[in-house]
Amino acid sequence: MGNYLVLQTDFGLGDGAVSAMYGVAHMVSNEIVIGDLTHEIPPYDIWAASYRLYQTVKYWPKETVFVSVVDPGVGSARRSIAAKTSSGHYIITPDNGSLTHILHYQGIKEIRSINEVTSRLPHSEESHTFHGRDIYAYNGARLACGEISFEELGSVVAADSIETLSLVEAKHDEHILEGSIDVLDIRFGSLWTNIPLAFMKEAAIAHDDQLQVTIFHQGKKVYQNIMKFAKSFADVNIGEPLVYVNSLVNIGVAVNQDSFSKLYHIGTGTDWTIQLRKAPKIVFE
């Protein structure tokens, strides 16, 4: 194991919850290097947790252990699971859909069910509401430092038995590219879609082309505009919208130095879809 443990939660940093997870991990081993993916997932937002894993996991060394705790069903009958991804990473998380994007876009080799009764922080048996500390951080640390193997975490479960969230597949024909607005570039308010750059190339859309961008909420058109397919934000004036390629090599929509999401009240998830097409050329007579 590489001794890397990366934590993601919806806990925030306003109290001691994340620090307690750090402490448990270091009680298991002082050799563990702990990183934070984010602790600012919106409360109970499993979709965001799933997407942030997809955004981040493959950029850490193989055998890094990720612990993702967005767990509105804590203490219920939902399972605790550990996954070995096709990229050679490990994720320990509730079985509530948080592996959706990894499973769909990157692949999972094997999933094991963790026994919440026997595989937990010693003397924590009476606590039923902080599995992030007592089960996930504890077992994540044991796996990261090599105290326990992936196989020893629990019995194999079928990949098709785990909970998954609904996804909208990106698609295109000769003229129209369509997908979902999966997540925001949080700090800057840009929209990240699931439309891959490859679709733009197949549609012969090149940088500097003018595109017609249409956004729908539950099938109802809520925004439409013409904007440039730009290489960088600096290719348009401040306050102007643009289409660009994000860090996952998918298509994004933004406003230079402003929040597209806030300006136009655009949200994320499968209720929000987007269409791109080359804008009709205006002919002046």
C-alpha positions as CSV (number, residue, x, y, z in Angstrom):
1,M,0.0,0.0,0.0
2,G,1.1,3.6,-0.6
3,N,0.0,4.8,2.9
4,Y,-2.2,7.5,1.3
5,L,-5.6,8.0,2.8
6,V,-7.9,10.7,1.2
7,L,-11.1,11.8,3.0
8,Q,-14.3,13.2,1.5
9,T,-17.4,14.2,3.6
10,D,-20.3,16.6,3.9
11,F,-19.3,17.4,7.4
12,G,-17.7,20.8,6.9
13,L,-15.0,22.0,9.2
14,G,-17.1,23.8,11.7
15,D,-16.8,21.1,14.4
16,G,-14.5,18.2,15.3
17,A,-15.9,15.5,13.1
18,V,-13.2,15.6,10.4
19,S,-10.4,15.9,13.1
20,A,-11.8,12.8,14.8
21,M,-11.4,10.9,11.5
22,Y,-7.8,12.1,11.3
23,G,-7.2,11.0,14.8
24,V,-8.6,7.5,14.4
25,A,-6.4,7.1,11.2
26,H,-3.3,8.2,13.0
27,M,-4.1,5.9,16.0
28,V,-4.0,3.0,13.5
29,S,-0.7,4.2,12.0
30,N,1.5,7.2,12.3
31,E,2.9,6.4,8.8
32,I,-0.4,7.3,7.0
33,V,-0.4,10.4,4.9
34,I,-3.9,11.9,5.0
35,G,-5.3,14.2,2.3
36,D,-8.6,15.9,1.9
37,L,-10.6,15.6,-1.3
38,T,-13.3,18.0,0.1
39,H,-15.4,18.3,3.2
40,E,-17.8,20.8,1.6
41,I,-20.1,18.3,-0.2
42,P,-23.6,19.8,0.2
43,P,-25.3,18.0,3.1
44,Y,-26.7,14.6,2.0
45,D,-25.7,15.2,-1.7
46,I,-24.7,11.7,-2.8
47,W,-24.6,12.8,-6.5
48,A,-21.9,15.4,-5.7
49,A,-19.9,12.9,-3.7
50,S,-20.0,10.4,-6.6
51,Y,-18.9,13.1,-9.1
52,R,-16.0,14.4,-7.0
53,L,-14.6,10.9,-6.6
54,Y,-14.8,10.5,-10.4
55,Q,-13.1,13.9,-10.8
56,T,-10.2,13.1,-8.4
57,V,-9.4,9.4,-7.8
58,K,-7.4,8.8,-10.9
59,Y,-5.0,11.6,-10.2
60,W,-3.7,9.9,-7.0
61,P,-1.1,7.1,-7.0
62,K,-2.4,3.6,-7.4
63,E,-3.4,1.9,-4.1
64,T,-4.5,5.2,-2.6
65,V,-7.4,4.6,-0.3
66,F,-10.4,7.0,-0.5
67,V,-13.0,7.3,2.3
68,S,-16.2,9.0,1.1
69,V,-18.8,9.7,3.8
70,V,-22.0,11.3,2.6
71,D,-24.3,9.1,4.5
72,P,-28.0,10.2,5.1
73,G,-28.8,6.5,5.9
74,V,-26.2,6.1,8.6
75,G,-27.4,3.5,11.2
76,S,-29.9,2.0,8.8
77,A,-29.7,-1.3,6.9
78,R,-27.6,0.2,4.1
79,R,-24.3,-1.6,3.6
80,S,-20.8,-0.3,4.1
81,I,-18.7,-1.3,1.1
82,A,-15.1,-1.2,-0.2
83,A,-14.4,-1.1,-3.9
84,K,-11.2,-1.8,-5.9
85,T,-11.4,0.4,-9.0
86,S,-10.1,-0.6,-12.5
87,S,-7.4,2.1,-12.0
88,G,-6.0,0.3,-8.9
89,H,-7.5,2.6,-6.2
90,Y,-9.7,1.8,-3.2
91,I,-12.8,3.5,-2.1
92,I,-14.6,2.8,1.2
93,T,-18.1,4.3,1.4
94,P,-21.8,3.7,2.2
95,D,-23.6,1.7,-0.5
96,N,-25.9,4.5,-1.4
97,G,-24.9,5.5,-4.9
98,S,-21.6,7.3,-4.3
99,L,-19.8,4.9,-6.6
100,T,-22.1,5.7,-9.6
101,H,-19.7,7.8,-11.7
102,I,-16.6,5.7,-11.0
103,L,-18.5,2.5,-11.9
104,H,-19.9,4.0,-15.1
105,Y,-16.9,6.0,-16.4
106,Q,-13.8,4.2,-15.0
107,G,-14.9,0.8,-13.9
108,I,-14.7,-1.3,-10.7
109,K,-12.9,-4.6,-10.4
110,E,-14.3,-5.9,-7.2
111,I,-16.6,-4.8,-4.3
112,R,-16.6,-6.2,-0.8
113,S,-19.1,-5.7,2.0
114,I,-17.7,-4.6,5.4
115,N,-19.0,-6.2,8.5
116,E,-20.1,-3.1,10.6
117,V,-20.2,-5.2,13.8
118,T,-16.7,-6.7,13.8
119,S,-14.7,-4.3,11.6
120,R,-15.0,-1.1,13.5
121,L,-13.1,1.1,15.9
122,P,-12.7,-0.8,19.2
123,H,-15.2,0.2,21.9
124,S,-17.4,2.1,19.5
125,E,-20.2,-0.5,19.4
126,E,-22.7,1.8,21.1
127,S,-22.3,4.6,18.6
128,H,-24.6,4.3,15.5
129,T,-24.4,7.7,14.0
130,F,-20.7,8.3,13.3
131,H,-19.7,5.5,10.9
132,G,-17.3,8.0,9.2
133,R,-15.1,7.8,12.2
134,D,-15.9,4.3,13.6
135,I,-16.0,2.2,10.4
136,Y,-14.8,4.2,7.3
137,A,-11.8,6.1,8.6
138,Y,-10.8,3.1,10.8
139,N,-10.9,0.6,8.0
140,G,-9.5,3.0,5.4
141,A,-6.5,3.6,7.7
142,R,-6.0,-0.2,8.2
143,L,-6.1,-0.7,4.5
144,A,-3.8,2.2,3.7
145,C,-1.1,1.1,6.1
146,G,-1.3,-2.6,5.2
147,E,-2.7,-3.8,8.5
148,I,-5.5,-5.5,6.6
149,S,-5.8,-6.5,3.0
150,F,-8.6,-5.6,0.7
151,E,-9.7,-9.2,0.7
152,E,-9.9,-9.3,4.5
153,L,-12.3,-6.3,4.6
154,G,-15.3,-8.6,3.8
155,S,-17.0,-10.9,1.4
156,V,-17.4,-10.2,-2.3
157,V,-20.7,-8.6,-3.5
158,A,-21.8,-8.4,-7.1
159,A,-21.2,-5.1,-8.8
160,D,-24.8,-5.0,-10.1
161,S,-26.1,-5.3,-6.6
162,I,-24.9,-1.9,-5.3
163,E,-27.0,1.2,-5.3
164,T,-26.5,3.5,-8.3
165,L,-27.9,6.9,-9.3
166,S,-29.6,7.6,-12.6
167,L,-27.3,9.1,-15.3
168,V,-28.1,10.9,-18.5
169,E,-25.9,9.6,-21.3
170,A,-24.3,12.2,-23.5
171,K,-25.3,11.8,-27.2
172,H,-25.0,13.5,-30.5
173,D,-26.2,13.3,-34.1
174,E,-24.7,15.2,-37.0
175,H,-25.7,18.6,-35.7
176,I,-26.7,18.5,-32.0
177,L,-24.7,17.5,-29.0
178,E,-26.7,16.8,-25.8
179,G,-25.8,15.9,-22.2
180,S,-26.4,16.7,-18.6
181,I,-25.0,19.5,-16.4
182,D,-23.4,17.2,-13.9
183,V,-21.7,19.6,-11.4
184,L,-20.4,23.1,-10.9
185,D,-16.9,24.4,-10.8
186,I,-18.0,25.5,-7.3
187,R,-16.0,28.6,-6.6
188,F,-16.4,30.1,-10.1
189,G,-19.9,28.9,-11.0
190,S,-19.0,27.3,-14.3
191,L,-21.2,24.4,-15.6
192,W,-19.5,21.1,-16.2
193,T,-21.3,18.8,-18.6
194,N,-20.8,15.1,-19.5
195,I,-20.3,15.9,-23.2
196,P,-16.8,14.8,-24.1
197,L,-14.5,16.8,-26.3
198,A,-14.5,13.9,-28.7
199,F,-18.1,14.7,-29.6
200,M,-17.0,18.2,-30.6
201,K,-14.4,16.8,-32.9
202,E,-16.8,14.3,-34.5
203,A,-19.2,17.2,-35.2
204,A,-16.3,19.2,-36.7
205,I,-16.6,21.9,-34.1
206,A,-13.4,23.8,-33.6
207,H,-12.1,26.5,-31.3
208,D,-13.4,30.0,-32.2
209,D,-16.6,28.5,-33.7
210,Q,-19.8,30.2,-32.5
211,L,-22.2,27.8,-30.8
212,Q,-25.8,27.9,-29.9
213,V,-26.2,26.8,-26.3
214,T,-29.6,25.8,-25.0
215,I,-30.2,24.7,-21.4
216,F,-33.3,22.8,-20.2
217,H,-34.7,22.1,-16.7
218,Q,-37.0,19.1,-16.6
219,G,-37.4,19.4,-20.4
220,K,-38.3,23.1,-20.3
221,K,-36.0,25.6,-22.1
222,V,-34.6,28.1,-19.5
223,Y,-31.6,29.6,-21.4
224,Q,-30.4,30.0,-24.9
225,N,-27.5,32.1,-26.3
226,I,-24.8,32.2,-28.9
227,M,-21.2,31.9,-27.5
228,K,-17.7,31.2,-28.6
229,F,-15.9,27.9,-28.2
230,A,-12.8,29.3,-26.6
231,K,-9.5,27.8,-25.7
232,S,-9.3,29.9,-22.5
233,F,-11.4,32.4,-20.6
234,A,-9.1,35.2,-21.8
235,D,-10.4,34.6,-25.4
236,V,-13.6,36.5,-24.5
237,N,-14.3,39.8,-22.8
238,I,-15.0,40.0,-19.1
239,G,-18.7,39.3,-18.6
240,E,-19.1,37.3,-21.8
241,P,-20.2,33.6,-21.9
242,L,-18.0,30.9,-23.4
243,V,-17.9,27.2,-24.1
244,Y,-14.6,25.6,-23.1
245,V,-12.9,22.3,-22.3
246,N,-12.7,21.5,-18.6
247,S,-10.0,19.6,-16.7
248,L,-11.8,16.3,-17.3
249,V,-11.7,17.0,-21.1
250,N,-15.5,17.4,-21.1
251,I,-17.3,20.5,-22.2
252,G,-18.0,23.4,-19.8
253,V,-20.0,26.6,-20.0
254,A,-18.9,29.7,-18.2
255,V,-18.9,33.5,-18.0
256,N,-15.5,35.2,-17.9
257,Q,-15.0,36.4,-14.3
258,D,-18.6,35.7,-13.2
259,S,-20.8,32.8,-12.1
260,F,-22.9,31.4,-14.9
261,S,-24.8,29.3,-12.4
262,K,-25.8,32.3,-10.3
263,L,-26.4,34.7,-13.2
264,Y,-28.9,32.4,-14.9
265,H,-30.1,30.3,-11.9
266,I,-28.8,27.0,-13.4
267,G,-28.5,23.9,-11.3
268,T,-27.0,20.5,-11.7
269,G,-28.0,16.8,-12.0
270,T,-30.1,14.8,-14.4
271,D,-33.0,17.4,-14.3
272,W,-30.6,19.8,-16.1
273,T,-29.7,19.1,-19.7
274,I,-27.8,21.1,-22.3
275,Q,-27.7,21.1,-26.1
276,L,-24.8,22.5,-28.3
277,R,-24.8,23.1,-32.0
278,K,-23.0,25.3,-34.4
279,A,-24.7,28.7,-34.6
280,P,-26.3,29.6,-37.9
281,K,-24.2,32.0,-39.8
282,I,-25.7,35.5,-40.2
283,V,-25.6,36.7,-43.7
284,F,-25.7,40.5,-44.2
285,E,-27.2,41.7,-47.5
